[in-house]
Amino acid sequence: MFKAMKLLLQDAPVWATAGSDALVTASPLTSRGRARILIADDNTVIRYGVKQLISQETGLEVVGEALNGEDAVALARSLRPDIVIMDVRMPLMDGIEATSLITEEWPETLVVGFSSSYEHNIKAKMLKAGAVDFLEKGESGTQLVAMLHRLWSERG
């Protein structure tokens, strides 16, 4: 399974900062009418699963993937996604700091906190950093997709 995922990831165009493996799957500011989504998570299996789930949805498109908070900020700068699905615990820069930087520089970008952390105030920290919503990784994919559609439709 991991070999197949590696081959799939190798086919995507690569955009890198400081030797990272962040992936770009679309050019900046394309695909109007669809929510352009950046997935930021250091877990390859989680990123792959979320990307596959979103790829089946009309109106949603994954435009990039980041493996850490630094890459998430850099990709937000270059891709200008509509929505960022942001893991909280990542190397180099955590999702809380990355969320704060992204929402400060691009307030129109919606960030959704995404974590398996059971820290009791992690949701509050993400919301304080500027996330518009929060979902635990243990929730169903249906809930994530419904949240993304809701956020996109509310945006107007």
N, C-alpha and C positions, 0 to 999 in steps of 0.2 A: 504494500500500500504506500509506504513512504517513498519508494522508488518512483512509483507512478506520480505521486504528488510533486516530487522533485522535477520530474520531466515536465509536468504541467507548468510549474513555476519557472522553469528555464525558458519556456516559450514566450513568457511575458517580457515586454521591454523593461529594462532595469534602469532605475534612477538611483543614484547613490550619493550619500553625504558621509564623509569621514569613514569610508570603507563599509558602510552599511549594506544591507540587502533589501532596502525598501523597494517596492514594486509599483510601477505605474501601469495601468491598463487602459487609460484613455488620455487624450490631450486636454489641457486646461480649457475651461469654458465651452465645452461641446455638449451635445445631448440636451439642449434646453427642452423643457417639458417633462423631463425625468429628474428625479432626485439623484444627484451625483454624490456618492457615498465613499468616504475614506474609512477603512478599517484599520485601527491601531491596536495591535495585540502581539505580544512576544511569542505566543504559542501558535506554531504553524498549523496545527490541526484545527484549532479554534478559528483562525483566520480563514482557512480553506472551507470549513463547514459553513461559516457565516456567508462567505462569498457565494458558495453554491446555493444556499438558501435564497439569497437576494437575487441571484441570476435567473431564478425561476419566476420572478415577480415583474409584472408590467408596471412601468412607472418608476422603477428603481434600478440604479446602475452603480456597480462598484468601479471607481475610477483609480483607486490606489490602495496600497497596503503598506503599513508601517510596522516595524518590529520594535520600536521604542518611542518614547515621547519626543526625543529630538527629531527623529525622522517624521513623526506626525506633524510637528510644527513646520518643518521644511516642506513637506508635501502639501500642507494646507496653504502655504505661501504660494507654491507653484501651481497647484491644481484648483484652488479655490472651491473645494467641495461644498455642497449644500448642507450635508450632515456628516459628522464624524462619530463613529462608534469607537469609544475610547476605553480601553482596558485601564484599570487603575494602577495595578502593579506591573511596571515594566522597567527594564534596565536603562541606564544613562539618564533618563528623566522620567519621572512617574506621570501617570495620567492626570493627576490633579494639577501639577505645574503646567503640563502641556495644555490642558483645558483652559487654564487661566490665561496663558499666552495667546492661544488661538482666539478665544472670545474677546480678549482685549483688542487685538489687532483687527479681527474680522467679526464684529458683533452679529452680522447676518448669518454666520455659520452656526448651525445648531450642533451641539455636542451632546451625545448620549453616553452617560457613564455605564460601564459594562464590567462587572467584576464577579469573581468567585470568592472574594475576601469576605470573611464573616465579622470583620471589625464593625462594631456596633454603630459607628458614626461615619462610615465611609460614604454613604449616600449623601449625608449632609455636607461633607467636605467637597464632594463633586459638585453639588448644587451651588455651594458658596463660590466655587471656582468658576462657575458660569455654565455648567451643564444644564440643559433644559429638562432632562429626565434621567432616570437611572433604571437599569435592569440587571438582575443577578443572572449570571451565566447558567444557573440551574433552571431558569425559566424556559418555557418552550420556545421553539423557533417561531411558532405562530404568534406569540406575544411580541417578539422582536419585530417581525414583519408588520404586524398591526400598528405598533408604535411608530415605525418609520413612515408608513402610509399616513397615519394621523398627523404626525409632525409636518410632513410635506403638504398635506391638504390644508392645515391650519395656517401655514406660512402665506398662503394666498397666491 
